[in-house]
Amino acid sequence: MRSSTANVMGAALGRWWRLPARRNRVRVERAVEVPMRDGVTLLADHYLPVVDEPAPTLLVRCPYGRGFPYNLLTVQLYAERGYHVLFQSTRGTFGSGGTFTPAVDEPADAQDTVAWLRTRNWFDGRLATVGGSYLGYTQWALAVDPPPELTAMVVTIGVHDLGRAVYGQGPLELYNQLSWADLLSHQETVRPMTGLIRMLRAERRLARTLHRLPLRGAMDELGGEGAPWYDEWVDHPDPDDPYWQPFRATEALGKTTVPTLLIGGWHDYFLDQTVQQYQTLRARGVDVAMTIGPWTHLDVDSKIAVPQALDWLDAHTAGRASLRREAPVRVFVGGAGQWENHQTWPPKNTMTATWYLEPEQRLADSPPAQESSTTFVYDPARPTPSIGGRVMAISGGAKDNRSLEARDDVLVFTTDPLAAAVDVRGAPVVQLYVASDNVHADLFVRLCDVDRTGRSMNVTDQIVRCTEQDPTAGQVRMVRITLDPTAHRFGPGHRIRLQVSGGAFPRFARNLGTGEDPGSGTAMKPTSHTVLHDASHPSRISLPC
């Protein structure tokens, strides 16, 4: 994108997002070479604010190229408001030397880039970082050993632990990982607009490969430059395996004292890590704030996120103004359609409201009196599909679940219409008493809001792998499942619904039911689950209200 076009688009976005007025013109030095300690050279574009006084610097490290839309949304708007921005392509991408392996080289490369900044006569010693998704990881990688010049971080939908992102609850996050690997494999061989179209069509385009078995070798079908790490990740399904240590920057959460703004979405792939980042930093007394909107990974509202980011940087890095934020935590409340401010998350003084599973697919506020149970069969050859939720796809987020709930492999338990609103703030907890005829099984549970028309919209969910919890087939066990946190209002006349099933494919890889290696296995075996809901086995969902 030419600088004149960027200026015009930047001006339009600035007005639309109600940003502070542009302070200056911007010049760009392209393909600046930045040397690394191992002899590799990384390329960066330097956006220079045309100002007379010294200006602080933002470091943005990105594997997705230095062109549109990142150069506009992540760089140009900040440079126009008085910041130097060094926009760097990570190792092995878009002209930078070396080989790209997610996460592994980011700590050292970030430190070497800061060391190079110290040699520039335009660098005035004030440094901040900004960016989303993998650009969030590159920030945490620097914060593992935070340089003294680092004054602020703005992490949007960002991850700090790739092992947990890939295998957080047991099953492989199949769709998110395969679609990301495919994106990286082709991003330098197609035009930006073609790449955008490929991403929007990914669910249909990848359908055959998502269904293939074994899981290993999937990238061989998709062409492009490949993603050598993908099969390695498939081969290491335990996130506690030492293999994953180079792929995490969790150490940063215990080291950094840098003021940090976190922006996430209730349906974002990395929601759990955003909340963990906030809670860990706050417990250590770090100046941290968090905004969570009704967003997926692909539709964060820049009209909200960018002004908050600029406000944070102006206050903590440039020292131009006091922070205008009203509270440390700002969350969007689904069902109510409004924003709330809180001093912490989860909010203090929440109560627990419990609903019990009962016969005839009911949820009730008192334990069941009679013996009862409900059975369903999960068949990996006919896997229960995923609808909406935390996927990096246009189909993610809150969706109508009625077609899913009509299947015979999905149980639903529903309250009567509510006489008064039920406000949920935090992470619901489901306790199920289950007997399964196969020790190799998963359980997927989802909380939905059923409106007056019968439309059932997903609010939050979670999956667990039960293999290690049940060494004996047929034995009744209690499975405790903590759902993702949420802020939601179930309005009067609405109903609360709990779904129970054996998977959510292709969001998560199928549990084949055989105990074979998940990467090489091809044989499949169905599993029969019986959910007990009686006085001796009070299966239930508890909501923080």
C-alpha positions as a printed Julia matrix, in Angstrom:
545×3 Matrix{Float64}:
   0.0     0.0    0.0
   1.42    3.39  -1.01
   1.95    5.96   1.74
  -0.62    8.34   0.22
  -3.28    5.61   0.26
  -2.33    4.65   3.8
  -2.67    8.3    4.85
  -6.15    8.56   3.37
  -7.33    5.29   4.89
  -5.7     6.15   8.21
  -7.54    9.47   8.3
 -10.86    7.75   7.54
 -10.36    5.12  10.22
  -9.25    7.71  12.73
 -12.52    9.59  12.27
 -14.61    6.43  12.32
 -12.97    5.12  15.49
 -12.93    8.57  17.1
  -9.19    8.51  17.69
  -7.29   11.6   18.8
  -6.39   13.81  15.87
  -3.28   12.95  13.87
  -0.27   14.69  15.35
   2.12   14.37  12.44
   2.99   13.05   9.01
   4.73    9.69   8.65
   7.74    8.58   6.62
   8.56    4.92   6.04
  11.95    3.26   5.72
  11.36   -0.18   4.24
  13.27   -3.45   4.55
  15.53   -2.21   7.34
  17.99   -4.96   8.26
  18.19   -5.99  11.91
  20.98   -8.48  12.79
  20.45  -11.42  15.17
  23.09  -13.05  17.35
  23.29  -16.15  15.13
  24.01  -14.17  11.96
  20.44  -14.19  10.64
  19.04  -10.85   9.45
  15.4    -9.9   10.04
  13.65   -7.29   7.93
  11.54   -4.49   9.34
   9.75   -1.37   8.13
  10.4     1.72  10.23
   7.5     4.17  10.44
   8.92    7.53  11.47
   6.74   10.29  12.9
   7.74   13.6   11.38
   8.1    15.55  14.62
  10.71   17.85  16.14
  10.79   16.31  19.62
  11.9    12.79  20.64
   9.18   10.16  20.23
   8.65    6.78  21.92
   8.91    3.53  19.96
   6.45    0.69  19.44
   7.83   -2.72  18.52
   5.51   -4.92  16.46
   6.81   -8.37  15.51
   4.63  -10.25  13.01
   4.8   -13.47  10.92
   2.06  -12.39   8.5
   3.89   -9.83   6.4
   4.32   -6.07   6.58
   1.57   -5.12   4.13
  -2.16   -4.53   4.35
  -4.06   -4.85   6.66
  -1.43   -5.08   9.41
   0.52   -2.03   8.27
  -2.59    0.1    8.62
  -4.37   -1.34  11.64
  -1.29   -2.1   13.72
   1.23    0.49  12.56
   0.12    3.53  10.57
  -2.47    4.75  13.07
   0.06    4.79  15.9
   2.81    6.4   13.85
   0.41    9.21  12.91
   0.0     9.92  16.62
   3.6    10.46  17.56
   5.19    7.0   17.76
   8.1     5.43  15.96
   6.94    1.95  14.95
   9.37   -0.8   14.07
   7.28   -3.32  12.16
   9.35   -6.48  11.91
   8.79   -9.76  10.07
   9.59  -12.66  12.35
  12.28  -15.16  11.48
  11.69  -17.06   8.25
   8.82  -14.9    7.01
   8.53  -12.24   4.29
  12.22  -11.71   3.63
  13.55  -12.27   7.15
  16.27  -14.9    7.27
  16.2   -18.24   9.03
  13.36  -20.72   9.39
  10.01  -20.01  11.01
   9.11  -22.37  13.82
   6.31  -20.98  15.97
   7.49  -19.47  19.26
  10.91  -21.1   19.5
  13.14  -18.22  18.36
  10.96  -15.33  19.54
  12.59  -14.6   22.94
  16.11  -14.31  21.56
  15.05  -12.46  18.41
  13.03   -9.96  20.44
  15.97   -9.27  22.75
  18.35   -8.84  19.8
  15.93   -6.42  18.19
  15.81   -4.3   21.35
  19.61   -4.37  21.5
  19.65   -3.05  17.93
  17.14   -0.32  18.84
  19.53    0.93  21.5
  22.03    1.75  18.74
  19.6     3.96  16.79
  19.89    7.7   17.32
  16.1     8.11  17.03
  15.39    5.67  19.88
  14.79    7.75  23.02
  14.64    4.86  25.51
  10.85    4.58  25.71
   9.59    1.29  24.33
   6.19   -0.4   24.17
   4.77   -3.4   22.32
   1.41   -3.88  20.64
  -0.34   -6.52  18.56
  -2.82   -9.4   18.51
  -2.92  -13.17  18.2
   0.63  -14.43  17.42
   1.75  -10.79  17.71
   0.68  -11.17  21.33
   2.98  -14.17  21.73
   5.94  -12.17  20.46
   5.23   -9.63  23.2
   5.16  -12.25  25.95
   8.38  -13.71  24.53
  10.09  -10.35  25.08
   8.57  -10.08  28.57
  10.23  -13.34  29.65
  13.23  -11.07  30.27
  11.67   -7.62  30.07
  14.17   -4.94  29.02
  14.35   -1.85  31.24
  13.12    0.34  28.38
   9.79   -1.53  28.15
   7.06    0.76  29.51
   3.81   -0.84  28.33
   2.25   -3.78  26.51
  -1.04   -4.04  24.65
  -1.93   -7.68  23.98
  -5.06   -8.37  21.94
  -6.47  -11.92  21.69
  -2.97  -13.07  22.55
  -1.49  -16.43  23.52
   1.46  -17.17  25.82
   1.41  -21.01  25.84
   1.07  -22.81  22.52
   1.03  -26.27  24.11
  -2.07  -25.36  26.11
  -3.61  -23.74  23.04
  -3.16  -26.94  21.03
  -4.15  -29.47  23.73
  -5.74  -27.42  26.5
  -8.28  -30.02  27.67
  -6.96  -33.15  25.98
  -8.19  -33.37  22.38
  -6.28  -31.64  19.6
  -7.77  -28.27  18.61
  -8.01  -29.66  15.11
  -9.71  -26.91  13.12
  -7.82  -24.02  14.69
  -4.44  -25.68  14.25
  -4.9   -27.06  10.76
  -6.39  -23.82   9.42
  -3.55  -21.79  10.97
  -0.89  -24.1    9.55
  -2.57  -23.87   6.13
  -2.63  -20.07   6.37
   1.09  -19.89   7.12
   1.92  -22.45   4.45
   0.35  -20.37   1.67
   0.63  -16.78   2.86
   3.73  -15.9    0.82
   2.53  -17.58  -2.37
  -0.82  -15.81  -2.8
  -1.88  -12.17  -3.0
  -3.24  -10.6    0.2
  -6.82  -10.48  -1.13
  -6.56  -14.1   -2.26
  -5.29  -15.01   1.17
  -8.28  -13.3    2.77
 -10.68  -15.2    0.51
  -8.9   -18.47   1.31
  -9.29  -17.79   5.02
 -13.0   -16.99   4.68
 -13.54  -20.21   2.73
 -11.31  -22.36   4.94
 -14.06  -24.43   6.56
 -15.38  -25.7    3.24
 -11.98  -25.87   1.58
 -10.4   -27.91   4.4
 -13.4   -30.19   5.03
 -11.96  -33.29   3.35
  -8.59  -32.92   5.06
 -10.21  -32.35   8.45
 -12.04  -35.67   8.08
  -8.99  -37.68   7.01
  -7.31  -40.27   9.19
  -4.68  -40.51  10.44
  -4.14  -36.99  11.7
  -0.49  -37.08  10.76
   0.27  -36.03   7.2
  -2.69  -33.68   6.81
  -0.5   -30.83   5.61
   0.83  -33.02   2.78
  -2.59  -32.72   1.14
  -2.75  -28.94   1.27
   0.28  -27.86  -0.73
   2.05  -24.57  -0.15
   5.36  -24.26   1.62
   4.34  -26.65   4.37
   4.26  -26.41   8.15
   6.86  -28.91   9.42
   5.87  -28.4   13.03
   2.27  -29.58  12.48
   3.02  -33.32  12.55
   5.34  -32.81  15.52
   2.5   -31.17  17.41
   0.17  -34.03  16.49
   2.79  -36.44  17.87
   2.95  -34.7   21.29
  -0.6   -34.72  22.72
   0.45  -34.08  26.32
   0.86  -30.32  26.97
   2.99  -31.15  30.02
   5.51  -32.98  27.83
   8.94  -31.24  28.01
   8.68  -30.99  24.22
   6.37  -27.99  24.66
   8.71  -25.93  26.85
  10.18  -23.92  23.91
   6.65  -23.14  22.77
   5.56  -21.28  25.89
   6.31  -17.89  27.41
   4.37  -18.51  30.64
   7.45  -17.46  32.59
   6.76  -13.88  31.55
   3.6   -13.78  33.66
   5.72  -14.27  36.76
   8.44  -11.79  35.79
   7.04   -8.73  34.06
   5.99   -5.65  35.99
   5.15   -3.73  32.8
   1.71   -2.06  32.68
  -0.32   -4.35  30.44
  -3.65   -3.95  28.66
  -5.36   -7.19  27.62
  -8.15   -7.25  25.04
 -10.05  -10.47  24.38
 -13.37  -11.94  23.29
 -15.82  -14.29  24.96
 -15.63  -16.49  21.85
 -11.93  -16.0   21.12
  -9.69  -19.03  20.76
  -7.34  -17.68  23.45
  -9.96  -16.48  25.96
  -8.72  -18.78  28.72
  -5.15  -17.52  28.35
  -6.26  -13.87  28.34
  -8.05  -14.39  31.67
  -5.06  -16.29  33.07
  -2.77  -13.44  32.07
  -4.98  -10.92  33.84
  -5.4   -12.95  37.02
  -1.69  -13.8   37.33
  -0.51  -10.24  36.77
  -3.13   -8.77  39.1
  -2.21  -11.24  41.87
   1.37   -9.94  41.61
   0.29   -6.31  41.86
   1.11   -5.45  38.24
  -0.8    -2.57  36.66
  -3.08   -4.59  34.38
  -6.43   -3.98  32.72
  -8.66   -6.27  30.7
 -11.45   -5.73  28.17
 -13.52   -8.68  26.92
 -16.08   -8.13  24.2
 -18.61  -10.35  22.39
 -15.98  -11.27  19.81
 -14.35  -14.23  18.14
 -10.73  -14.32  17.08
 -11.63  -12.78  13.72
 -14.02   -9.96  14.58
 -12.58   -7.89  17.43
 -14.17   -4.44  17.15
 -11.27   -2.1   16.37
 -13.54    0.86  17.09
 -13.33   -0.23  20.74
  -9.91   -1.89  20.86
  -7.73    0.69  19.08
  -8.84    3.76  21.12
  -8.28    1.79  24.34
  -4.83    0.71  23.16
  -3.85    4.25  22.2
  -5.12    5.59  25.51
  -3.01    3.01  27.37
   0.12    3.83  25.38
  -0.34    7.59  25.66
  -0.65    7.28  29.44
   2.09    4.74  30.16
   4.63    5.26  27.37
   4.28    8.75  25.94
   3.14   10.36  29.21
   0.82   12.67  27.31
  -2.38   12.2   29.29
  -3.97   10.46  32.23
  -5.62    7.12  31.6
  -9.28    7.61  30.77
 -10.29    4.06  31.68
 -13.05    3.9   34.31
 -12.17    0.49  35.82
  -9.53   -2.23  35.43
 -12.01   -4.71  33.96
 -14.58   -3.94  31.29
 -16.74   -6.76  29.92
 -19.62   -7.07  27.51
 -22.67   -8.82  28.94
 -24.3   -11.13  26.43
 -28.06  -11.26  26.53
 -28.15   -7.77  28.01
 -26.27   -6.08  25.17
 -24.36   -3.76  27.5
 -20.9    -3.16  28.95
 -20.02   -3.43  32.63
 -17.06   -2.21  34.67
 -15.52   -4.28  37.46
 -12.58   -3.84  39.78
 -11.48   -7.45  39.27
 -12.41  -10.65  37.47
 -14.29  -12.65  38.39
 -16.26  -10.04  40.33
 -16.25  -10.35  44.1
 -19.29  -11.42  46.1
 -20.81  -13.65  43.43
 -23.23  -16.32  44.63
 -23.67  -19.82  43.2
 -26.98  -20.91  41.69
 -27.32  -24.62  40.96
 -29.61  -26.45  38.58
 -29.91  -30.26  38.62
 -30.41  -32.63  35.71
 -33.75  -34.41  35.98
 -35.86  -36.88  34.0
 -37.58  -35.71  30.84
 -34.6   -33.49  29.94
 -35.34  -30.94  32.63
 -33.1   -28.67  34.69
 -34.52  -27.88  38.12
 -33.33  -25.93  41.14
 -33.74  -28.89  43.52
 -32.05  -32.32  43.46
 -33.95  -35.15  41.75
 -35.87  -37.5   44.03
 -36.21  -40.56  41.8
 -33.62  -42.77  40.16
 -33.1   -41.82  36.56
 -30.51  -41.73  33.79
 -30.16  -40.83  30.13
 -27.99  -42.6   27.57
 -26.44  -41.52  24.29
 -23.91  -43.06  21.92
 -20.96  -41.2   20.45
 -19.76  -42.69  17.17
 -16.47  -41.24  15.81
 -17.45  -42.46  12.35
 -20.45  -40.11  12.61
 -18.96  -37.44  14.87
 -21.07  -34.89  16.68
 -20.45  -31.63  14.8
 -19.23  -28.36  16.27
 -21.39  -25.29  15.85
 -20.05  -21.84  16.73
 -17.8   -21.4   19.73
 -14.13  -20.53  19.99
 -12.99  -21.28  16.44
 -10.98  -19.05  14.14
 -13.66  -19.05  11.46
 -16.54  -16.88  10.34
 -18.88  -19.55  11.73
 -17.49  -19.06  15.24
 -19.17  -17.32  18.15
 -22.76  -17.51  19.37
 -24.9   -19.49  16.91
 -28.29  -21.19  16.81
 -27.79  -24.73  18.16
 -31.2   -26.21  17.37
 -29.96  -28.4   14.52
 -27.23  -29.79  16.79
 -29.65  -30.4   19.65
 -31.96  -32.39  17.37
 -29.32  -35.12  16.98
 -29.65  -38.38  18.92
 -26.06  -38.12  20.18
 -26.68  -34.82  21.99
 -28.49  -34.63  25.34
 -30.19  -31.42  26.4
 -31.54  -30.45  29.82
 -33.58  -27.25  30.03
 -35.18  -25.12  32.74
 -38.71  -23.82  32.68
 -39.03  -20.23  31.42
 -37.33  -17.94  33.93
 -39.52  -15.68  36.06
 -36.62  -13.29  36.61
 -33.3   -12.64  34.92
 -30.28  -14.76  35.85
 -26.96  -12.91  35.55
 -23.83  -15.06  35.2
 -20.37  -13.6   35.86
 -17.51  -16.09  35.85
 -16.9   -19.74  34.99
 -19.84  -22.17  35.3
 -19.04  -25.64  36.65
 -20.71  -28.85  35.51
 -20.6   -32.06  37.56
 -21.78  -35.16  35.75
 -22.09  -38.71  37.07
 -21.33  -40.83  34.02
 -20.9   -44.5   33.22
 -19.28  -45.29  29.87
 -18.64  -48.63  28.2
 -15.32  -47.39  26.82
 -12.48  -45.84  28.8
 -11.31  -43.93  25.73
 -13.83  -41.12  25.54
 -14.4   -37.36  25.63
 -17.27  -35.33  27.05
 -18.33  -31.98  25.65
 -20.72  -29.75  27.6
 -22.23  -26.45  26.55
 -24.4   -23.81  28.21
 -27.05  -22.24  25.97
 -29.61  -19.45  26.23
 -32.99  -20.44  24.79
 -35.08  -17.4   23.9
 -38.86  -17.07  23.73
 -38.9   -18.31  20.13
 -36.97  -21.48  20.98
 -33.7   -20.37  19.45
 -30.81  -21.9   21.44
 -27.64  -19.77  21.43
 -24.37  -21.07  22.85
 -22.91  -19.04  25.72
 -19.89  -21.05  26.88
 -18.61  -24.64  26.73
 -15.73  -27.0   27.4
 -14.45  -30.47  26.49
 -12.56  -32.97  28.65
 -10.76  -36.2   27.87
 -11.96  -38.83  30.31
  -9.43  -41.56  29.55
  -7.35  -41.06  32.68
 -10.36  -40.47  34.91
 -12.02  -43.85  34.37
  -9.72  -46.9   34.41
 -12.67  -49.32  34.37
 -15.31  -49.4   31.65
 -18.82  -49.17  33.05
 -17.76  -47.68  36.37
 -19.71  -44.61  37.48
 -17.46  -41.62  37.87
 -18.02  -37.98  38.64
 -16.61  -35.7   35.96
 -16.11  -32.06  36.91
 -15.91  -29.68  33.98
 -15.15  -25.97  34.4
 -16.56  -24.09  31.44
 -14.95  -21.03  29.93
 -15.73  -17.8   31.81
 -18.55  -15.63  30.58
 -20.7   -12.62  31.36
 -24.28  -13.27  30.3
 -27.86  -12.43  31.24
 -30.58  -15.04  30.8
 -33.6   -12.77  30.5
 -37.11  -13.31  31.89
 -38.98  -15.82  29.78
 -35.72  -17.35  28.52
 -34.59  -20.84  29.48
 -31.2   -22.14  30.57
 -30.06  -25.21  28.65
 -27.2   -27.65  29.19
 -25.93  -29.78  26.3
 -23.98  -33.0   26.84
 -22.29  -34.89  24.0
 -19.18  -36.87  23.16
 -17.34  -34.35  21.02
 -17.41  -31.27  18.8
 -15.85  -32.01  15.42
 -13.93  -30.58  13.61
 -13.23  -27.97  16.27
 -11.68  -30.82  18.26
 -10.22  -34.01  16.84
 -12.39  -37.06  17.33
 -11.63  -39.48  20.14
 -11.44  -42.66  18.07
 -12.35  -44.77  21.1
  -9.54  -47.31  20.65
  -6.65  -45.91  22.67
  -4.42  -45.91  19.6
  -1.87  -43.16  19.15
  -4.02  -40.13  18.22
  -1.67  -39.13  15.43
  -1.5   -42.49  13.64
  -4.74  -44.18  14.65
  -7.4   -45.01  12.06
  -9.65  -47.64  13.69
 -12.8   -46.34  15.39
 -15.05  -47.62  18.17
 -18.32  -46.06  19.41
 -18.87  -45.23  23.09
 -22.12  -45.45  25.03
 -22.44  -42.88  27.84
 -25.07  -43.04  30.56
 -25.57  -39.81  32.51
 -27.08  -40.47  35.93
 -29.31  -37.86  37.55
 -30.83  -39.03  40.82
 -30.51  -38.43  44.56
 -27.34  -40.54  44.78
 -25.87  -39.05  41.6
 -26.96  -35.38  41.49
 -25.54  -34.28  38.15
 -25.73  -30.49  38.01
 -24.54  -27.17  36.68
 -23.5   -24.36  39.03
 -23.57  -20.79  37.78
 -21.69  -17.89  39.42
 -24.36  -15.21  39.75
